Amino acid sequence: TGKSRTPSVSVKYENNILEKNKSYKVEYFNNKAIGRAKVTIKGIGNFTGEKTLYFKIVPSKVQKTVLKKNKTNVEIKWDNVKGASGYAVYRSTSKTGKYKRIADVKKNAYTNKNLAIGSTYYYKVRAYKVVNGKKYYGEFSTVKSTRMLLSGKAKVSSLNVRKSAGTSSAVILRLNKNEKVTILKKIKDNRNNIWYQVKINKASKTYTGYVFAKYIQY
């Protein structure tokens, strides 16, 4: 990291905390760069003996994570971390749920493609440095999330919006060609036809219904 890391050391004898530089002295080794560092504790004065401990120096926490949607893709960007060999990207469908590692990248950006319409995705990133074949991971970034709602429009005139997915369901309104909708999710009916659940703002009212996916473009 370029800066010496000197984590504090506490030494006890018979439940009494000893005084540094009076009862013992501390020396640090390899404690600047990311990797494995060493600290040696040596007894002095009335105390003898020596103890060696090791600690990790890891990359800094990933900062300023930003998500940008493009149709069914999400681009994740973040600030570069000094000294990092790469970055591990993790995703979940629940903020507090299990996160799956979905990518290792060298640059400070990644695009997650072909995501499910209507689903909410949570992302976090951490930097790593490879030292002597071993990866040292930094702290996770702050979790960021996005819901995959799409803006679309009708491709045809008099497009039926139905109460539920299926041609037998009641029509609740009809869309004009190029009339805008918000696509909430994609589902299949019992004949495997693909439908979109959509939200429409029309005449100062908001409607939610289903349309054939092939008649909507986004």
Salt bridges, closest charged atoms under 4 A:
GLU27 OE2 - LYS42 NZ 3.66
ASP104 OD1 - ARG101 NH2 2.74
ASP104 OD2 - LYS135 NZ 3.43
GLU139 OE2 - LYS61 NZ 3.94
GLU179 OE2 - LYS202 NZ 2.75
